[in-house]
Amino acid sequence: FFFFYVGQSIRQVIADMRERRYEKEGIGSSYLFRVDQDIIIDATKCGNLARFINHSCNPNCYAKIVTVEAQKKIVIYSRQPVNVNEEITYDYKFPIEDEKIPCLCAAENCRGTLN
Ligand SMILES: C[S@@+](CC[C@H](N)C(=O)[O-])C[C@H]1O[C@@H](n2cnc3c(N)ncnc32)[C@H](O)[C@@H]1O
């Protein structure tokens, strides 16, 4: 199966501004997904079910950027058959940062942090 990660397409400057604002507003989760060097999809205020997918270091899905009618989209594909009631996860592949977000995925090969 697959589905799209839906949200608003924004540029880096806007994403940086929004990230700071969301932090101030106390939105602890990040719904910003980088598409490429310039474009970020923001699913904080509008999106679909994909915004609720958590990260795992041993995921059953993966995210891929595909171009549909000259527009880059984020698609979540399954890597293997997914059972009923099994949590859908993918590897966020967040860039490494100093301020670490502890990972709670509990996989055997867990890297310990999201970033
Ligand atoms: C796109 S949201 C995922 C859905 C979110 N858990 C929710 O309840 O709306 C991304 C945020 O979820 C949290 N998260 C996702 N996967 C995680 C993990 N493996 N360990 C710790 N926090 C995680 C982090 O706060 C991250 O910024």
The ligand as a Gaussian input file, in Angstrom:
#p B3LYP/6-31G(d) Opt

LIG

0 1
 C        4.716000      13.601000      12.574000
 S        4.546000      13.544000      14.311000
 C        4.044000      11.913000      14.649000
 C        2.734000      11.842000      15.364000
 C        2.786000      12.317000      16.797000
 N        3.308000      11.284000      17.676000
 C        1.390000      12.706000      17.263000
 O        0.926000      12.191000      18.279000
 O        0.758000      13.553000      16.628000
 C        6.245000      13.598000      14.774000
 C        6.522000      13.749000      16.248000
 O        6.145000      12.565000      16.959000
 C        7.092000      12.275000      17.967000
 N        7.714000      10.978000      17.637000
 C        7.517000      10.248000      16.505000
 N        8.226000       9.104000      16.521000
 C        8.896000       9.091000      17.691000
 C        9.813000       8.164000      18.296000
 N       10.180000       7.029000      17.710000
 N       10.307000       8.479000      19.527000
 C        9.957000       9.632000      20.144000
 N        9.098000      10.538000      19.633000
 C        8.578000      10.283000      18.416000
 C        8.103000      13.402000      17.985000
 O        7.682000      14.356000      18.932000
 C        7.988000      13.968000      16.578000
 O        8.318000      15.339000      16.533000

